Amino acid sequence: MRPHERTVFEAVIDFLPEHAQALLRFQLKETTFVQRSHKQICRPRFYTRLYSRDRRAIDDPEYSEKLIVVQVDVEGAKQAAHVEFFRGRVDSIQFKQPGAYYAGKKIKVMGVRAGKVSLSHAAAIDRREHGTEQ
């Protein structure tokens, strides 16, 4: 992960309950690769052996779909980064600007809070594909 992504990810880990922190730190060590899309979204991918139960995912229905908002200061500019969970794992880390914007800049975490899942990137895609009525 790039430094700005790692900073936000670490802030989310510190925000979560202790049982989730250990699993996320384990996931972070086990990252196989990071997929990038739209130059603003980082998707860490974690793997388990085929047909084995994934003991590294957070086994809590709250994390089946969850959004956490991290307020950051990027050299005086205030921004919000979104970290989305899906099936107990971090699914994406999203920023307002492309990754190149953050290169060499000092990023300070100002706060972390739970967000509304309806404001997530996945929810926006779902609304676009299926409409607003479900």
Backbone bond lengths (Angstrom), bond angles and torsions (degrees), N, CA, C in turn:
res aa  C-N    CA-C-N  psi(-1)  N-CA   C-N-CA  omega(-1)  CA-C   N-CA-C  phi
1 M - - - 1.441 - - 1.526 109.46 -
2 R 1.308 114.78 151.42 1.462 120.31 176.35 1.528 109.29 -75.68
3 P 1.341 117.71 158.17 1.474 120.18 -175.78 1.539 114.11 -54.99
4 H 1.317 119.10 -41.88 1.470 119.86 -179.03 1.528 111.38 -68.31
5 E 1.320 117.45 -34.16 1.460 121.49 176.93 1.529 110.22 -68.52
6 R 1.307 115.67 -42.68 1.473 121.16 179.91 1.530 110.75 -63.63
7 T 1.338 117.34 -40.46 1.468 121.75 178.82 1.527 110.91 -59.78
8 V 1.316 116.61 -45.79 1.467 121.16 179.94 1.527 110.35 -67.58
9 F 1.329 117.17 -42.65 1.454 121.14 179.65 1.524 111.10 -60.49
10 E 1.333 117.19 -44.28 1.465 121.57 178.93 1.530 111.16 -63.45
11 A 1.330 117.56 -37.62 1.470 120.99 178.20 1.527 110.50 -63.90
12 V 1.319 117.04 -39.32 1.464 121.21 178.19 1.521 110.05 -65.91
13 I 1.323 117.08 -43.50 1.466 119.98 178.87 1.529 110.08 -57.54
14 D 1.318 117.12 -47.25 1.469 120.88 -178.97 1.523 112.42 -64.22
15 F 1.327 118.07 -25.78 1.467 123.93 -178.63 1.532 112.51 -76.76
16 L 1.318 116.81 -28.47 1.466 121.54 -172.57 1.525 112.33 -82.99
17 P 1.344 116.48 163.29 1.472 120.71 177.06 1.530 111.12 -60.93
18 E 1.320 115.38 158.26 1.461 122.01 -174.74 1.526 113.29 -55.82
19 H 1.342 117.81 -40.63 1.471 119.94 -178.21 1.527 111.28 -63.52
20 A 1.312 117.31 -33.70 1.462 121.35 179.51 1.533 111.12 -78.20
21 Q 1.316 116.82 -33.17 1.465 120.51 -178.37 1.533 111.81 -58.41
22 A 1.310 116.53 -46.57 1.472 120.11 -177.95 1.524 110.86 -62.50
23 L 1.314 117.40 -42.81 1.457 120.70 -179.97 1.533 111.41 -65.70
24 L 1.328 117.08 -40.56 1.458 119.56 179.75 1.528 111.94 -68.18
25 R 1.303 116.50 -37.40 1.475 118.65 176.73 1.536 109.86 -64.67
26 F 1.325 116.38 -37.27 1.460 120.49 176.29 1.529 110.07 -65.47
27 Q 1.337 116.94 -44.34 1.462 120.78 177.80 1.523 110.73 -58.57
28 L 1.319 116.04 -42.01 1.457 120.91 -177.98 1.531 111.12 -61.89
29 K 1.320 116.76 -38.01 1.466 120.48 178.01 1.524 111.61 -70.77
30 E 1.337 117.02 -27.72 1.462 122.08 -174.89 1.527 114.14 -95.08
31 T 1.317 119.01 6.71 1.462 120.54 -178.79 1.523 109.96 -54.85
32 T 1.313 116.86 126.58 1.448 121.25 178.10 1.524 110.45 -86.54
33 F 1.319 117.05 -46.30 1.453 120.35 174.21 1.525 109.22 -159.05
34 V 1.326 115.48 166.35 1.453 121.68 179.17 1.521 107.50 -118.32
35 Q 1.310 115.85 121.91 1.459 121.70 176.88 1.525 108.09 -92.40
36 R 1.303 117.66 138.71 1.466 121.29 179.02 1.524 109.48 -118.57
37 S 1.333 115.40 139.98 1.456 119.51 176.34 1.518 108.79 -139.37
38 H 1.282 116.51 143.80 1.465 124.36 178.75 1.530 112.82 58.64
39 K 1.312 118.24 17.02 1.463 124.75 179.29 1.528 113.57 59.96
40 Q 1.323 118.28 0.29 1.458 121.45 -178.66 1.521 112.37 -121.44
41 I 1.324 116.72 -11.76 1.460 120.70 -174.29 1.526 109.54 -117.27
42 C 1.314 115.13 126.15 1.462 122.91 177.23 1.527 106.56 -107.60
43 R 1.330 116.83 129.86 1.454 121.40 179.01 1.531 109.69 -121.32
44 P 1.346 116.69 94.81 1.467 118.11 176.51 1.523 109.66 -68.34
45 R 1.306 117.55 136.57 1.463 121.86 -179.43 1.515 109.66 -116.77
46 F 1.326 115.46 130.64 1.457 123.07 -177.85 1.522 107.96 -121.49
47 Y 1.298 116.58 145.92 1.461 120.06 -175.69 1.523 111.99 -128.19
48 T 1.321 114.23 154.21 1.462 121.55 171.24 1.524 106.98 -125.27
49 R 1.319 115.45 168.09 1.461 118.58 175.28 1.517 109.36 -65.61
50 L 1.298 115.24 146.50 1.456 121.57 -179.73 1.531 110.79 -56.27
51 Y 1.300 116.95 133.98 1.467 125.40 177.36 1.522 115.02 67.40
52 S 1.318 118.85 13.61 1.462 119.59 176.76 1.524 109.68 -105.87
53 R 1.307 116.46 149.24 1.457 121.18 178.64 1.522 108.96 -68.26
54 D 1.313 116.15 135.23 1.457 120.81 -177.60 1.526 109.43 -82.86
55 R 1.310 117.20 104.67 1.455 121.94 -179.20 1.528 111.65 -87.85
56 R 1.327 117.46 -1.16 1.458 120.39 -179.85 1.524 112.61 -94.16
57 A 1.314 118.05 -12.18 1.460 121.28 178.92 1.526 109.41 -81.78
58 I 1.320 116.96 150.75 1.464 122.00 178.14 1.521 107.83 -74.43
59 D 1.313 116.29 115.92 1.463 121.94 -176.09 1.520 109.52 -88.03
60 D 1.323 115.23 74.41 1.459 122.20 -178.48 1.526 106.70 -152.30
61 P 1.333 118.40 125.69 1.467 120.81 -177.98 1.535 113.32 -55.52
62 E 1.321 116.85 -26.01 1.461 120.64 179.38 1.530 111.71 -60.48
63 Y 1.339 116.08 -28.08 1.465 120.73 -177.13 1.520 113.11 -97.02
64 S 1.347 116.97 7.82 1.459 118.17 176.01 1.528 109.30 -67.40
65 E 1.327 116.69 -36.05 1.464 123.62 171.28 1.517 106.49 -148.32
66 K 1.317 116.73 114.67 1.466 121.17 -176.56 1.520 108.72 -147.86
67 L 1.320 116.05 144.58 1.459 122.49 176.50 1.519 109.03 -123.13
68 I 1.331 116.32 131.33 1.463 121.67 175.10 1.516 107.26 -122.27
69 V 1.326 115.77 132.70 1.463 122.27 -178.77 1.523 108.71 -104.94
70 V 1.324 115.72 128.40 1.463 122.02 178.57 1.527 107.27 -113.90
71 Q 1.329 115.68 116.65 1.463 121.06 176.68 1.520 107.68 -83.13
72 V 1.335 116.60 126.24 1.458 120.89 -179.69 1.527 110.37 -126.61
73 D 1.316 114.02 153.91 1.457 121.93 172.84 1.525 106.07 -110.79
74 V 1.318 115.94 119.62 1.459 121.54 179.33 1.519 107.19 -109.80
75 E 1.316 115.12 90.44 1.467 122.31 -178.81 1.533 111.76 47.96
76 G 1.321 114.95 50.68 1.466 121.19 176.21 1.518 115.13 95.86
77 A 1.306 118.45 -15.83 1.470 121.90 178.19 1.524 109.03 -96.06
78 K 1.311 116.60 123.15 1.463 121.18 -179.77 1.530 109.54 -86.50
79 Q 1.329 115.19 132.68 1.459 121.87 -179.70 1.523 109.88 -141.46
80 A 1.317 115.21 165.31 1.461 121.02 174.94 1.526 108.32 -120.16
81 A 1.310 116.02 131.53 1.463 122.45 173.21 1.523 106.84 -106.61
82 H 1.317 116.87 143.14 1.459 121.78 179.64 1.516 109.64 -110.60
83 V 1.329 115.64 134.78 1.458 121.99 174.22 1.520 106.21 -119.34
84 E 1.334 115.42 119.75 1.459 120.88 -177.80 1.522 110.49 -107.60
85 F 1.328 115.08 139.35 1.453 122.59 175.55 1.515 108.70 -107.84
86 F 1.327 115.68 144.61 1.456 121.95 174.14 1.519 107.43 -145.29
87 R 1.321 116.40 125.71 1.463 123.11 -179.41 1.530 112.86 53.71
88 G 1.321 115.74 40.53 1.453 120.78 173.53 1.515 115.87 81.62
89 R 1.314 116.74 9.09 1.462 120.83 179.86 1.523 110.07 -130.00
90 V 1.334 115.36 156.08 1.454 118.78 173.49 1.523 106.57 -69.65
91 D 1.330 115.77 121.92 1.460 120.81 -178.19 1.519 111.85 -95.49
92 S 1.343 116.56 -37.42 1.462 118.45 179.25 1.524 111.21 -157.23
93 I 1.327 114.28 154.43 1.453 123.46 173.44 1.526 104.99 -124.27
94 Q 1.331 116.68 119.31 1.463 120.54 -171.35 1.521 111.42 -120.28
95 F 1.311 114.83 139.36 1.459 122.19 -179.94 1.521 110.65 -123.66
96 K 1.320 115.29 161.10 1.459 121.68 179.71 1.531 111.51 -71.36
97 Q 1.316 116.49 -36.07 1.462 122.17 -175.61 1.536 110.24 -112.28
98 P 1.338 116.66 159.56 1.473 119.59 173.73 1.532 111.28 -61.86
99 G 1.321 116.76 156.95 1.455 122.38 -177.18 1.518 114.41 -54.25
100 A 1.334 117.80 -35.75 1.469 121.30 -178.75 1.523 111.54 -61.58
101 Y 1.326 117.45 -28.20 1.464 121.83 179.96 1.536 110.94 -61.36
102 Y 1.329 117.04 -34.85 1.467 122.09 -174.45 1.531 113.52 -87.96
103 A 1.328 117.15 -10.42 1.463 120.69 -177.12 1.526 111.11 -59.97
104 G 1.318 115.79 124.98 1.456 121.90 177.74 1.516 115.25 75.26
105 K 1.334 118.08 2.87 1.460 120.81 -179.89 1.523 110.66 -96.62
106 K 1.315 114.97 149.16 1.458 121.35 178.14 1.538 108.20 -83.07
107 I 1.326 115.29 126.72 1.465 121.52 -179.69 1.522 108.18 -118.66
108 K 1.325 115.13 129.04 1.461 120.89 179.97 1.524 108.42 -122.02
109 V 1.320 117.04 130.32 1.463 121.69 177.37 1.520 108.61 -78.02
110 M 1.328 116.22 125.84 1.462 122.45 -178.73 1.533 112.09 -99.88
111 G 1.317 116.67 -26.38 1.450 119.87 -179.34 1.517 111.65 179.92
112 V 1.332 115.45 159.33 1.459 122.27 179.79 1.522 107.35 -135.99
113 R 1.335 116.05 135.86 1.465 119.81 178.80 1.524 110.03 -150.91
114 A 1.309 115.47 159.29 1.464 120.17 174.34 1.520 108.08 -71.65
115 G 1.318 116.26 140.84 1.458 121.44 178.57 1.517 110.63 -110.44
116 K 1.307 115.41 174.82 1.461 121.54 177.72 1.520 109.02 -86.59
117 V 1.323 116.60 124.73 1.455 121.41 -178.97 1.526 110.68 -58.30
118 S 1.321 117.25 -30.22 1.465 120.55 -179.75 1.524 112.28 -65.03
119 L 1.342 117.85 -14.74 1.463 121.68 178.85 1.531 112.42 -98.28
120 S 1.321 116.92 5.64 1.462 120.46 -177.26 1.524 111.38 -76.38
121 H 1.316 115.07 162.72 1.459 122.33 177.15 1.528 110.14 -62.61
122 A 1.326 117.20 -42.11 1.465 121.58 179.62 1.526 111.15 -62.06
123 A 1.336 117.15 -40.21 1.468 120.58 178.39 1.528 110.85 -66.32
124 A 1.324 116.91 -37.59 1.463 120.56 178.55 1.531 110.66 -64.50
125 I 1.331 116.44 -41.97 1.463 120.04 177.41 1.519 110.24 -63.95
126 D 1.333 116.41 -42.99 1.458 121.10 179.69 1.531 110.87 -60.86
127 R 1.333 117.20 -44.04 1.470 120.24 178.65 1.520 110.79 -63.13
128 R 1.312 116.73 -39.67 1.463 121.02 -178.87 1.535 110.60 -66.22
129 E 1.317 116.54 -40.12 1.470 120.17 -178.36 1.516 113.71 -79.47
130 H 1.333 116.58 -34.59 1.470 119.72 -172.49 1.525 114.69 -117.62
131 G 1.305 118.42 -1.76 1.462 121.36 -177.58 1.511 110.95 85.66
132 T 1.327 116.15 176.98 1.460 120.46 -176.03 1.510 112.86 -86.66
133 E 1.328 119.04 -19.17 1.464 120.89 179.77 1.520 109.43 -92.95
134 Q 1.315 115.34 134.55 1.474 119.87 179.62 1.487 110.11 -125.44
